[in-house]
Amino acid sequence: MKASPYACNPQPVGEIPRSVGSMLLERGRLWPARTVFAARGRNGYETVSWRQLLRDVASVALFLHARGIRPGD
């Protein structure tokens, strides 16, 4: 198997971009009550705020952690 030419590249990669999680937290703290998205439901559009999105993301993270899933898995 041939090694990737990028696996051992001695060139610095520069600044590491922020994670999706850190970007979600930043936006959620800036605009907790703002609508992050909306979907058409049976009774018109249903909206989700940044606050609710962060709660849902935290809930999924706790669920995965409780089942043994760890960062890097």
Backbone as CSV, one residue per row, in Angstrom:
resi,resn,N_x,N_y,N_z,CA_x,CA_y,CA_z,C_x,C_y,C_z
1,MET,0.836,-1.169,0.000,0.000,0.000,0.000,0.890,1.244,0.000
2,LYS,0.645,2.151,-0.922,1.442,3.363,-1.043,0.964,4.399,-0.030
3,ALA,1.910,5.021,0.668,1.571,6.048,1.664,1.099,7.313,0.967
4,SER,0.218,8.011,1.610,-0.270,9.282,1.095,0.864,10.297,1.099
5,PRO,1.000,11.118,0.042,2.053,12.141,0.031,1.808,13.228,1.072
6,TYR,0.594,13.291,1.629,0.257,14.319,2.607,0.481,13.858,4.046
7,ALA,0.699,12.571,4.259,0.802,12.023,5.608,2.000,12.568,6.368
8,CYS,3.098,12.798,5.711,4.317,13.241,6.394,4.849,14.544,5.809
9,ASN,3.976,15.378,5.326,4.392,16.639,4.733,4.989,17.531,5.816
10,PRO,6.246,17.969,5.655,6.891,18.791,6.683,6.398,20.237,6.703
11,GLN,5.630,20.649,5.728,5.140,22.023,5.681,4.098,22.257,6.771
12,PRO,4.173,23.405,7.471,3.161,23.699,8.492,1.800,23.909,7.828
13,VAL,0.772,23.509,8.514,-0.575,23.626,7.949,-1.218,24.957,8.270
14,GLY,-0.595,25.754,9.124,-1.175,27.039,9.476,-2.156,26.910,10.623
15,GLU,-2.992,27.910,10.759,-3.948,27.933,11.851,-5.001,26.846,11.655
16,ILE,-5.308,26.143,12.727,-6.321,25.095,12.662,-7.691,25.754,12.753
17,PRO,-8.587,25.440,11.820,-9.918,26.048,11.867,-10.697,25.585,13.089
18,ARG,-11.646,26.398,13.488,-12.482,26.051,14.641,-13.367,24.858,14.301
19,SER,-13.816,24.182,15.331,-14.696,23.036,15.130,-16.131,23.515,14.915
20,VAL,-16.949,22.649,14.362,-18.366,22.956,14.171,-19.010,23.210,15.531
21,GLY,-18.631,22.395,16.523,-19.192,22.572,17.859,-18.897,23.936,18.446
22,SER,-17.664,24.416,18.284,-17.321,25.728,18.827,-18.062,26.841,18.093
23,MET,-18.279,26.665,16.801,-19.037,27.667,16.047,-20.508,27.678,16.470
24,LEU,-21.091,26.496,16.715,-22.472,26.424,17.197,-22.615,27.125,18.542
25,LEU,-21.689,26.844,19.469,-21.746,27.477,20.783,-21.633,28.989,20.687
26,GLU,-20.737,29.460,19.839,-20.557,30.905,19.679,-21.845,31.561,19.198
27,ARG,-22.446,30.999,18.157,-23.693,31.573,17.620,-24.832,31.469,18.627
28,GLY,-24.901,30.351,19.325,-25.952,30.170,20.324,-25.853,31.164,21.458
29,ARG,-24.644,31.518,21.841,-24.454,32.506,22.910,-24.735,33.925,22.420
30,LEU,-24.435,34.192,21.157,-24.694,35.517,20.599,-26.177,35.773,20.365
31,TRP,-26.872,34.765,19.855,-28.266,34.938,19.431,-29.176,33.818,19.936
32,PRO,-29.316,33.618,21.235,-30.080,32.475,21.735,-31.537,32.436,21.273
33,ALA,-32.167,33.582,21.130,-33.587,33.606,20.769,-33.831,33.685,19.262
34,ARG,-32.791,33.928,18.477,-32.967,34.029,17.014,-33.269,32.677,16.408
35,THR,-34.027,32.719,15.332,-34.341,31.501,14.590,-33.129,31.085,13.774
36,VAL,-32.745,29.813,13.920,-31.615,29.293,13.151,-32.132,28.607,11.885
37,PHE,-33.306,27.999,11.954,-33.941,27.454,10.754,-35.426,27.272,10.987
38,ALA,-36.145,27.097,9.882,-37.598,26.886,9.928,-37.960,25.815,8.910
39,ALA,-38.980,25.062,9.240,-39.461,24.016,8.338,-40.982,24.085,8.274
40,ARG,-41.498,23.814,7.106,-42.938,23.842,6.946,-43.545,22.629,7.636
41,GLY,-44.493,22.892,8.497,-45.202,21.832,9.207,-46.663,21.817,8.804
42,ARG,-47.451,21.078,9.524,-48.886,20.980,9.218,-49.621,22.294,9.440
43,ASN,-49.135,23.084,10.384,-49.799,24.344,10.736,-48.934,25.551,10.409
44,GLY,-48.300,25.541,9.259,-47.418,26.638,8.881,-45.973,26.280,9.161
45,TYR,-45.165,27.307,9.327,-43.745,27.079,9.569,-43.474,26.910,11.056
46,GLU,-42.615,25.953,11.373,-42.150,25.741,12.735,-40.694,26.180,12.784
47,THR,-40.371,26.985,13.777,-39.014,27.516,13.874,-38.250,26.853,15.018
48,VAL,-36.936,26.894,14.888,-36.037,26.402,15.931,-35.048,27.522,16.232
49,SER,-34.942,27.873,17.508,-34.009,28.927,17.917,-32.626,28.319,18.143
50,TRP,-31.641,29.198,18.220,-30.289,28.741,18.538,-30.275,28.041,19.891
51,ARG,-31.051,28.566,20.851,-31.117,27.962,22.188,-31.593,26.513,22.093
52,GLN,-32.677,26.281,21.340,-33.216,24.928,21.203,-32.247,24.019,20.447
53,LEU,-31.596,24.551,19.422,-30.619,23.756,18.679,-29.491,23.300,19.600
54,LEU,-28.968,24.211,20.438,-27.902,23.844,21.363,-28.369,22.787,22.361
55,ARG,-29.607,22.915,22.839,-30.155,21.886,23.740,-30.218,20.530,23.050
56,ASP,-30.686,20.536,21.810,-30.800,19.278,21.066,-29.436,18.653,20.802
57,VAL,-28.461,19.478,20.438,-27.097,18.983,20.189,-26.509,18.407,21.477
58,ALA,-26.700,19.103,22.598,-26.199,18.606,23.887,-26.874,17.292,24.257
59,SER,-28.147,17.176,23.970,-28.884,15.947,24.266,-28.333,14.765,23.466
60,VAL,-28.062,14.982,22.195,-27.481,13.918,21.362,-26.080,13.559,21.865
61,ALA,-25.291,14.562,22.227,-23.935,14.310,22.733,-23.986,13.476,24.014
62,LEU,-24.891,13.800,24.923,-25.026,13.026,26.162,-25.464,11.595,25.885
63,PHE,-26.372,11.437,24.932,-26.837,10.110,24.537,-25.667,9.261,24.017
64,LEU,-24.871,9.837,23.126,-23.732,9.113,22.562,-22.692,8.794,23.641
65,HIS,-22.418,9.746,24.509,-21.443,9.536,25.575,-21.903,8.425,26.524
66,ALA,-23.182,8.405,26.836,-23.729,7.371,27.730,-23.598,5.983,27.133
67,ARG,-23.485,5.910,25.820,-23.344,4.618,25.144,-21.898,4.286,24.781
68,GLY,-20.974,5.056,25.343,-19.571,4.729,25.187,-18.870,5.361,24.000
69,ILE,-19.555,6.225,23.272,-18.927,6.896,22.129,-18.082,8.046,22.675
70,ARG,-16.842,8.127,22.233,-15.912,9.141,22.714,-15.330,9.925,21.531
71,PRO,-14.794,11.121,21.790,-14.161,11.883,20.711,-13.133,11.020,19.993
72,GLY,-13.151,11.067,18.697,-12.205,10.296,17.880,-12.737,8.955,17.429
73,ASP,-13.858,8.508,17.998,-14.439,7.210,17.574,-15.023,7.316,16.182
